Amino acid sequence: KSNIDFIIEIPDDYLVSYLERFIRDWSAGKVRVIFMNNNLKVAAFRQKLLQHLKQLDKTQQVTLANTKDKVLPKEHHGSGSTPLILTCYDGFIDMVQWLLHNDVDVDQCRDDGVTGLYMASQEGYTDIVKLLLERNPNVDLCNKDGCSPLSWASQEGYTEIVKLLLERNPNVDLCDKNGCSP
């Protein structure tokens, strides 16, 4: 059974124009809208998107990889989302690999301080955490509430991720706004 509630099948004749519009919207800063598209939940669609992205000029690929959402108001929890943060949240390792290959800043944050490492740690995506740690992110970056990737992984019981983060010597004494530490 699929966990996709609603999806539009795109006929092959229209796929290229659909992907071009997808990339135009992404370039315009509609990052959260693009990465919440149900088609991305389908690995075959992501592969077609990645094939299309790889055909773009390298400069355009790097620009897309580092584009922040410009649509949501600052008060919204997803304001300033990035492709890396959203793909780490969804566990799309194929997209994360493409982003890392295109010089994405692994420490980029949403407006509330959330990073890709934070999301991957919170959601239990060990393989993505490993990929991100290869890029030497700041493991002590916290969201606006003071929660770190280590606190979330600890709270959720993701022991392998906790071990990986501890290998990077994080500040284990960091406390959230309620005074709790990992």
N, C-alpha and C positions, 0 to 999 in steps of 0.2 A: 504494500500500500504506500502511496506517495504522500508526503507531507505538504504538497503543493496544492493550495486551495483553488487557485485560478491561474491559468497560463494561456497565452495566445500562441498558437503554432504559427511560425513564420514560414511561408512557402519559400523554397530555395530561390525563386525568381526575385524575391524582395529582400533577401537576407542582407545583401551588401548595402542597399539603401537604408535598411533598418540599423545596421551597425554604424553607418556613417552618421545617422541622426543621433544615435546613442553617444558617439564620440563628440559630436557637436554640443550636445547637452552637457556632457562631462566637462568639456573645455569651457563652457559657460558658467561652471561652478555649481551645477545641479548634481553634486556628487552623491548626496544621500538618496536622492530620487533614483539615480542611476543604479546605485548598488543595493537598493531595495527591490529592484526589478525581479520578479519571480523567475524569469528566464535564467538568471544567474544560478539558481538552485540546481539547474540541469547541467551536468558536467559536459555534455556534448555541445551545448550552447556556449559555455565558457571556453571550450577549446576553439570553437569558431571565432569567438571574440578575440582570443589570444592570437590566433593566426592572423587576423585582420590587424591587430595592434602591432604585431611584429613587422608588418609591411610598411608601417609609418616611418617617417624620418626619425632618427634617434633623438633629436632635440625635442620633437613633439611627444615622443614616448616618455622622456624624462619629465617634461612639463605636465603631462597627464598624471604621471605617477605621484607628483608632488602637489596636485591641485586640491585646495581646500573648498569645502562647501561654502557658497556665498549666498545661499537662498534663505536658509533658516535664520530667524532673528536670534540675537545673542542670548536671549532668555531661554531658548529651547535647549533641552539637554543634548541634542545632537548637533548643535551649532558648531561650525568649524570642522565637521567630520572630514576625514580623508579616506581615499581608497584603501590605504593600509589598515586603518582602524576598522573599517567596515568589513574587509575581507578576513581580518583576524577574528572578528566577532563571529562571522559565519563559518569559519574553518575552511575557506577556499584556498588550500595550500598552493594550487596551481597559479592563482592570481597573486598570492603573496610572493611566490618565486619570481614572477614577471616583474612585480614592483621592485623587489630587491635588486634584480638585474638592471633596473633602470634608475639606480641611484636614489631611491626614495630615502628620505631622512627617517630613520627608525625611531627617533625621539620626537617626531612631530606629534602635537597634542590637539585634541578638540579644545573648544573654548572652556570646557570644564576640567581640563587637565588629563583626560583619558588618552592613553597611547595604545598602539597596536599590541605591545607586550602586555599591557594591563588587560586588554580584551582577550587575548589568547590565553593568558593565565586564568582569568575569571571563567572562561568557557571550557578549560581543560584540554586545549589543543597542544599537546606536548611537542609534536613535530614542528608546529609553527613556532613555538617558544624556542626550540633548538635553533631554527633558522634565524630568528631575530637575535638570539644571543651571539651568533657568529659575527654579527655586525656591531658588537659591543655597545648596546644601548645603555642608557642610564637606568639601572634597575631600581633606583630609588625615586623615580618620578611618580608623584602621587596625583590623584584627582583632587578636585576642590574640597572634598570631604576628608582629605588626608589618607586615603586608602592607596596602598602600593600594590604592585603585582604580587608580591610575596604575601601580603595580607589576604588578598582574594584567593590565591591558590591554597593558602592554609585554611581559610574559612570553608572553602568548598571541598577540602580533603584530597586535592590533587598532589599526592606526595611526590611523584616523579618530578613535577614542575617545581615544587618547593625545593627539592634537592638540587635541581639545575640552577635555580635562582640563588640558593645559598652558596653554590660554587663561585658565584660572582661577588661575594662579600658585600651583600646589601646591608644597609643600616637596619638591623633587626629591632632596634629600639624606636623606630618611627611609629608615632601614634596617630590614629585618626582623630577626627574632631570630638569623638566620645572618649578619648584617652586609651583606646585599645591598640595593642601592637600585635604583630603576627604571633 
